[in-house]
Amino acid sequence: MKTIYNQNARIVRNFLFLLFALPGVIFASWVSRTPDVRDLLQVSTAGMGILIFALAAGSLAALLLAGSIIARKGARFVILISSFMIATGFITIGIGAATAIAAVVTGGLLLFGFGYGTAEVALNVEGAAIEKKMDRTLLPAFHGFFSVGTLIGALLGVVALAIQLPILLHFSILALLMAVIVVYSIRYLPEGTGREQKETTDQKRFNIKSQFEVWKEKRTLLIGIMVLGMAFAEGSANDWLPLIMVDGYSVSSLEGSFIYGLFVTAMTIGRFVGGSLLDRYGRVRVLSGCAISAILGLVFVIWGQHYWVASAGVLLWGFGVSLGFPVGLSAAGDESRGAAARVSAVATMGYLASLVGPPVLGFLGEHFGLLRAMIVVLLGIVVSGFLTRSAKPVRNSENSLYDIRG
């Protein structure tokens, strides 16, 4: 019976690897075609900023609501519905671009963003649950597959551009492929993960309120702040690193892109080796080591004086931020009851930092230079380093969490 159980758990894990990769493929494919979308819509860079904000707005709204939806319907149901929202939104974006109607693209981005944000929470709830069933650290590897998905999506975008594949056809093929894979895979996920037991009307009102009460929990809040600092550093690199190297170290655009590739590679490797490190040394030690690595990396980037030193710093930076977000979500889901709400709260803080933080850096970079603006990111990582103990599992003699409010 134990062998059958372990086989079933491995099957769930393997399909979750695939499901984590799919949003990465779709998101990177969208990014790869944004210049074409801008040209087809004939909008300015500022206009594209407004369109992209629709994606961020949809994601943030989803992150705030995902916990209560999962608590009522379960993570598997939410993954299915949100995946179809992503696919539908993606096709809608393609239709809007092909017809040069900005409003249609905006609507597609809102739908895409809402599905994307909801799927992220539901996938992490499933990931946290299978971690506990297999008694292994898996969320970093799940997020590693998301990173692999982004690499695949970027490569597919390059191929689509090389063969001049129309955006609508490009997006439609990927959306339909995603829908087919999700429909096939969803049956292997356990039913009801993250769903609370059926309750009376009064209890339901109380539980809806409790979805927002988790924001008052000391442990959840501290984990969220730790994740916020790590996600800020990750998002800043994704948006600004090539420009930081070009402006700060006078390298070429090609060299800047290559150095950014070093960051993505280090982060992906960190997520795949992170599971074994966490199982061996525990969350607190590994997260503390990651914070130190990111701090050293940012110091080398900001004050390195030579692009070789800065490039070494980029590797340390990428490895340092690789585990903060997935491990923070894993810690938030330690207790099964209320896990969806806690994962949603921590994910909201993380995504808020990665979405809102980089534009703030752009404002600071305009006045002080991008290299000096990164001092703010460095301070955020220092704060995260001091809060790594908040991710420590707290268990009683019956192996369940206690003192969740700190």
C-alpha positions as CSV (number, residue, x, y, z in Angstrom):
1,M,0.0,0.0,0.0
2,K,2.8,2.4,0.8
3,T,4.5,1.7,-2.6
4,I,1.2,2.5,-4.4
5,Y,0.8,5.7,-2.3
6,N,4.4,6.8,-3.2
7,Q,3.8,6.0,-6.9
8,N,0.6,8.1,-6.9
9,A,2.4,11.0,-5.1
10,R,5.2,10.8,-7.7
11,I,2.6,11.0,-10.5
12,V,1.0,14.1,-9.0
13,R,4.5,15.6,-8.5
14,N,5.4,15.0,-12.2
15,F,2.2,16.5,-13.5
16,L,2.7,19.5,-11.2
17,F,6.1,20.0,-12.8
18,L,4.4,20.2,-16.2
19,L,1.6,22.5,-14.9
20,F,4.1,24.9,-13.3
21,A,6.0,25.2,-16.6
22,L,3.0,26.1,-18.7
23,P,2.4,29.6,-17.3
24,G,6.1,30.3,-17.8
25,V,5.9,29.3,-21.5
26,I,2.8,31.6,-22.0
27,F,4.2,34.6,-20.1
28,A,7.6,34.5,-21.9
29,S,5.8,34.1,-25.3
30,W,3.8,37.3,-24.5
31,V,7.0,39.2,-23.5
32,S,8.8,38.0,-26.7
33,R,6.1,39.6,-28.9
34,T,5.5,42.9,-27.0
35,P,7.5,44.9,-29.6
36,D,5.3,43.5,-32.4
37,V,2.1,44.2,-30.3
38,R,3.3,47.8,-29.8
39,D,3.9,48.3,-33.6
40,L,0.6,46.7,-34.6
41,L,-1.3,48.9,-32.1
42,Q,0.8,51.9,-33.0
43,V,1.1,53.0,-29.4
44,S,4.0,54.7,-27.6
45,T,6.2,53.1,-25.0
46,A,4.1,54.8,-22.3
47,G,0.9,53.4,-24.0
48,M,2.5,49.9,-23.8
49,G,3.1,50.6,-20.1
50,I,-0.6,51.2,-19.6
51,L,-1.4,47.9,-21.4
52,I,1.1,46.0,-19.3
53,F,-0.5,47.6,-16.2
54,A,-3.7,45.8,-17.1
55,L,-1.8,42.5,-16.8
56,A,-0.5,43.5,-13.4
57,A,-3.9,44.7,-12.2
58,G,-5.6,41.4,-13.2
59,S,-2.9,39.5,-11.4
60,L,-3.1,41.5,-8.2
61,A,-6.9,41.2,-8.1
62,A,-6.6,37.5,-8.6
63,L,-4.0,37.1,-5.8
64,L,-6.2,38.9,-3.4
65,L,-9.2,36.7,-4.2
66,A,-7.6,33.4,-4.9
67,G,-7.4,32.2,-1.3
68,S,-11.1,32.5,-0.7
69,I,-11.9,30.9,-4.0
70,I,-9.6,27.9,-3.4
71,A,-11.0,27.5,0.1
72,R,-14.5,27.0,-1.4
73,K,-13.7,25.1,-4.6
74,G,-10.4,23.5,-4.1
75,A,-7.1,24.0,-5.9
76,R,-7.7,21.5,-8.7
77,F,-10.9,23.2,-9.8
78,V,-9.2,26.6,-9.7
79,I,-6.2,25.4,-11.7
80,L,-8.5,24.1,-14.4
81,I,-10.6,27.3,-14.7
82,S,-7.7,29.7,-14.4
83,S,-5.8,27.8,-17.1
84,F,-8.7,28.3,-19.5
85,M,-8.8,32.0,-18.5
86,I,-5.1,32.2,-19.4
87,A,-5.7,30.5,-22.7
88,T,-8.7,32.6,-23.5
89,G,-7.0,35.8,-22.5
90,F,-4.0,34.9,-24.6
91,I,-6.1,34.3,-27.7
92,T,-7.9,37.5,-27.1
93,I,-4.6,39.4,-26.9
94,G,-3.7,37.9,-30.3
95,I,-7.1,38.9,-31.8
96,G,-6.7,42.5,-30.5
97,A,-3.2,42.7,-31.9
98,A,-4.2,41.3,-35.3
99,T,-7.1,43.7,-35.5
100,A,-5.1,46.6,-34.0
101,I,-7.8,47.2,-31.3
102,A,-6.0,48.3,-28.0
103,A,-9.2,47.8,-26.0
104,V,-9.4,44.1,-27.0
105,V,-5.7,43.6,-26.0
106,T,-6.4,45.3,-22.7
107,G,-9.3,43.0,-22.0
108,G,-7.2,40.0,-22.9
109,L,-4.4,41.1,-20.6
110,L,-6.9,41.6,-17.7
111,L,-8.3,38.1,-18.3
112,F,-4.8,36.6,-18.8
113,G,-3.5,38.4,-15.6
114,F,-6.4,37.2,-13.5
115,G,-6.0,33.6,-14.6
116,Y,-2.3,33.8,-14.2
117,G,-2.5,35.1,-10.6
118,T,-5.1,32.6,-9.6
119,A,-3.2,29.7,-11.1
120,E,0.0,30.7,-9.3
121,V,-1.7,30.5,-5.9
122,A,-3.6,27.3,-6.7
123,L,-0.4,25.6,-8.1
124,N,1.5,26.6,-5.0
125,V,-1.2,25.2,-2.7
126,E,-1.0,21.9,-4.5
127,G,2.8,22.0,-4.4
128,A,2.8,22.7,-0.7
129,A,0.4,19.8,-0.1
130,I,2.5,17.3,-2.1
131,E,5.6,18.4,-0.3
132,K,4.0,17.3,3.0
133,K,2.7,14.0,1.5
134,M,6.2,13.0,0.1
135,D,8.0,14.6,3.1
136,R,10.4,16.3,0.6
137,T,11.1,19.9,-0.3
138,L,9.6,20.3,-3.8
139,L,8.5,23.9,-4.3
140,P,11.9,25.2,-5.4
141,A,11.9,22.6,-8.1
142,F,8.4,23.4,-9.1
143,H,9.4,27.1,-9.5
144,G,12.5,25.8,-11.4
145,F,10.2,24.3,-13.9
146,F,8.5,27.6,-14.2
147,S,11.9,29.1,-15.1
148,V,12.4,26.4,-17.6
149,G,9.0,27.2,-19.1
150,T,10.1,30.9,-19.5
151,L,13.2,29.8,-21.3
152,I,11.1,27.6,-23.6
153,G,8.7,30.4,-24.2
154,A,11.4,32.8,-25.0
155,L,13.0,30.3,-27.5
156,L,9.6,29.7,-29.1
157,G,9.2,33.5,-29.4
158,V,12.5,33.7,-31.2
159,V,11.5,31.0,-33.6
160,A,8.1,32.6,-34.2
161,L,9.8,35.9,-35.0
162,A,12.4,34.2,-37.3
163,I,9.7,32.5,-39.4
164,Q,7.4,35.6,-39.2
165,L,4.6,33.7,-37.6
166,P,1.5,36.0,-37.1
167,I,0.9,36.8,-33.4
168,L,-2.7,35.5,-33.5
169,L,-1.5,32.1,-34.9
170,H,1.4,32.0,-32.5
171,F,-0.7,32.7,-29.4
172,S,-3.6,30.5,-30.5
173,I,-1.4,27.4,-31.0
174,L,0.2,27.8,-27.6
175,A,-3.2,28.5,-25.9
176,L,-4.8,25.4,-27.4
177,L,-1.8,23.3,-26.6
178,M,-2.0,24.5,-23.0
179,A,-5.7,23.7,-22.8
180,V,-5.2,20.2,-24.1
181,I,-2.3,19.5,-21.6
182,V,-4.3,20.9,-18.6
183,V,-7.4,18.8,-19.5
184,Y,-5.3,15.7,-19.7
185,S,-3.2,16.4,-16.6
186,I,-5.9,17.7,-14.2
187,R,-7.4,14.3,-13.6
188,Y,-4.2,13.2,-11.8
189,L,-4.4,15.9,-9.2
190,P,-6.1,15.1,-5.9
191,E,-9.6,16.5,-5.5
192,G,-10.2,19.1,-2.8
193,T,-6.7,20.2,-1.9
194,G,-7.0,23.5,-0.1
195,R,-10.8,23.3,0.2
196,E,-12.3,23.8,3.6
197,Q,-15.0,21.6,5.0
198,K,-18.6,22.5,4.2
199,E,-20.1,24.9,6.7
200,T,-23.2,26.8,7.6
201,T,-23.9,30.2,6.3
202,D,-22.6,31.9,9.4
203,Q,-19.5,29.8,9.3
204,K,-19.0,30.7,5.7
205,R,-19.2,34.4,6.5
206,F,-16.7,33.8,9.3
207,N,-14.3,32.0,6.9
208,I,-14.5,34.7,4.2
209,K,-13.5,37.1,6.9
210,S,-10.7,34.7,8.0
211,Q,-9.2,34.8,4.5
212,F,-8.2,38.4,5.3
213,E,-7.4,37.8,9.0
214,V,-4.2,36.0,8.0
215,W,-2.8,39.4,7.2
216,K,-2.8,40.0,11.0
217,E,-0.8,36.8,11.8
218,K,2.7,37.7,12.9
219,R,4.3,34.7,11.2
220,T,2.5,35.1,7.9
221,L,3.3,38.8,7.9
222,L,7.0,38.3,8.6
223,I,7.3,35.6,5.9
224,G,5.5,38.0,3.5
225,I,8.0,40.8,4.2
226,M,10.9,38.4,3.7
227,V,9.5,37.2,0.4
228,L,8.8,40.9,-0.6
229,G,12.5,41.7,-0.3
230,M,13.6,38.6,-2.3
231,A,10.9,39.2,-5.0
232,F,11.9,42.8,-5.3
233,A,15.5,41.8,-6.0
234,E,14.3,39.2,-8.5
235,G,11.9,41.5,-10.3
236,S,14.5,44.3,-10.4
237,A,17.0,42.0,-12.2
238,N,14.3,40.8,-14.7
239,D,13.4,44.4,-15.6
240,W,16.6,46.3,-15.3
241,L,19.8,44.1,-15.3
242,P,20.7,44.5,-19.0
243,L,20.3,48.3,-18.7
244,I,22.2,48.3,-15.4
245,M,25.2,46.6,-17.1
246,V,25.0,48.8,-20.3
247,D,24.7,52.1,-18.5
248,G,26.8,51.3,-15.4
249,Y,29.6,49.3,-17.1
250,S,29.5,50.5,-20.7
251,V,29.1,47.0,-22.1
252,S,27.2,46.3,-25.4
253,S,23.5,45.4,-25.5
254,L,24.5,41.9,-26.5
255,E,26.9,41.6,-23.5
256,G,24.2,43.0,-21.2
257,S,21.7,40.3,-22.4
258,F,24.3,37.6,-21.9
259,I,25.0,38.8,-18.4
260,Y,21.2,38.7,-17.7
261,G,21.3,35.1,-19.0
262,L,23.8,34.4,-16.2
263,F,21.3,35.6,-13.7
264,V,18.5,33.5,-15.1
265,T,20.8,30.4,-15.3
266,A,22.0,30.9,-11.7
267,M,18.4,31.3,-10.4
268,T,17.2,28.2,-12.3
269,I,20.1,26.1,-11.0
270,G,19.5,27.4,-7.5
271,R,15.9,26.3,-7.6
272,F,16.7,22.8,-8.8
273,V,19.5,22.2,-6.2
274,G,17.6,24.0,-3.5
275,G,15.4,21.1,-2.5
276,S,18.3,18.9,-1.5
277,L,20.0,21.8,0.3
278,L,16.8,22.6,2.2
279,D,16.2,18.9,3.2
280,R,19.8,18.7,4.5
281,Y,20.3,22.0,6.2
282,G,16.7,23.4,6.8
283,R,14.9,26.5,5.7
284,V,16.6,29.0,8.0
285,R,20.2,28.1,7.2
286,V,19.6,27.9,3.5
287,L,17.6,31.1,3.3
288,S,20.2,32.9,5.4
289,G,22.9,31.7,3.0
290,C,20.8,32.9,0.1
291,A,20.4,36.3,1.6
292,I,24.2,36.6,2.2
293,S,24.8,35.5,-1.4
294,A,22.4,38.1,-2.8
295,I,23.9,40.8,-0.6
296,L,27.4,40.0,-1.8
297,G,26.2,39.8,-5.3
298,L,24.5,43.3,-5.2
299,V,27.6,44.8,-3.5
300,F,29.8,43.5,-6.4
301,V,27.3,44.8,-9.0
302,I,26.9,48.3,-7.4
303,W,30.6,48.9,-6.4
304,G,32.5,46.3,-8.5
305,Q,34.1,48.9,-10.8
306,H,34.6,46.3,-13.5
307,Y,32.1,44.3,-15.5
308,W,33.9,41.0,-14.7
309,V,33.4,41.7,-11.0
310,A,29.8,42.7,-11.6
311,S,29.2,39.6,-13.6
312,A,30.4,37.4,-10.7
313,G,28.1,39.4,-8.6
314,V,25.2,38.7,-10.9
315,L,25.7,34.9,-10.4
316,L,25.7,35.4,-6.6
317,W,22.6,37.6,-7.0
318,G,20.7,35.1,-9.1
319,F,21.5,32.2,-6.8
320,G,20.7,34.3,-3.7
321,V,17.1,35.2,-4.8
322,S,16.3,31.8,-6.3
323,L,14.7,30.3,-3.2
324,G,13.1,33.2,-1.3
325,F,9.8,33.1,-3.1
326,P,9.1,29.4,-3.4
327,V,10.4,28.6,0.2
328,G,8.3,31.5,1.6
329,L,5.2,30.0,-0.1
330,S,6.1,26.6,1.2
331,A,6.3,28.0,4.8
332,A,3.0,29.8,4.4
333,G,1.3,26.5,3.5
334,D,2.7,24.6,6.5
335,E,-0.7,24.2,8.1
336,S,-3.3,22.7,5.8
337,R,-6.2,24.6,7.3
338,G,-6.1,28.1,5.9
339,A,-3.2,27.3,3.7
340,A,-4.8,28.9,0.6
341,A,-5.3,32.2,2.4
342,R,-1.8,32.3,3.7
343,V,-0.2,31.3,0.4
344,S,-2.4,33.9,-1.3
345,A,-1.3,36.6,1.2
346,V,2.4,35.8,0.9
347,A,2.2,35.5,-2.9
348,T,0.4,38.9,-3.1
349,M,3.3,40.6,-1.2
350,G,5.8,38.9,-3.5
351,Y,4.1,39.7,-6.7
352,L,3.4,43.3,-5.5
353,A,7.1,43.8,-5.0
354,S,8.1,42.3,-8.4
355,L,5.4,44.4,-10.2
356,V,5.6,47.7,-8.4
357,G,9.2,47.8,-7.3
358,P,10.9,47.9,-10.7
359,P,9.0,51.1,-11.8
360,V,10.1,52.7,-8.6
361,L,13.7,51.8,-9.4
362,G,13.2,53.5,-12.8
363,F,12.2,56.7,-11.1
364,L,15.2,56.5,-8.8
365,G,17.5,55.6,-11.6
366,E,16.4,58.6,-13.6
367,H,17.7,60.9,-10.7
368,F,20.6,58.9,-9.2
369,G,21.6,56.3,-11.9
370,L,20.5,52.7,-12.0
371,L,23.6,51.4,-10.1
372,R,22.9,53.7,-7.1
373,A,19.2,52.9,-7.3
374,M,20.0,49.3,-6.6
375,I,21.1,50.3,-3.1
376,V,17.3,50.2,-2.3
377,V,17.2,46.6,-3.5
378,L,20.3,45.8,-1.3
379,L,18.5,47.2,1.7
380,G,15.5,45.0,1.0
381,I,17.6,41.9,0.9
382,V,19.3,42.8,4.2
383,V,15.8,43.0,5.8
384,S,14.9,39.7,4.3
385,G,18.0,38.2,5.7
386,F,17.0,39.2,9.2
387,L,13.6,37.6,8.8
388,T,14.6,34.2,7.6
389,R,13.8,32.6,11.0
390,S,10.1,33.4,10.3
391,A,10.1,30.5,7.8
392,K,11.1,27.9,10.4
393,P,8.5,25.1,10.7
394,V,6.8,25.2,14.1
395,R,5.4,21.8,15.0
396,N,4.0,20.2,18.1
397,S,4.2,16.6,19.2
398,E,1.5,15.6,16.8
399,N,3.5,17.0,13.9
400,S,1.1,19.9,13.2
401,L,1.8,23.6,13.3
402,Y,1.0,25.6,16.4
403,D,1.3,29.2,17.5
404,I,0.5,30.3,14.0
405,R,0.0,33.9,15.1
406,G,3.5,34.1,16.4
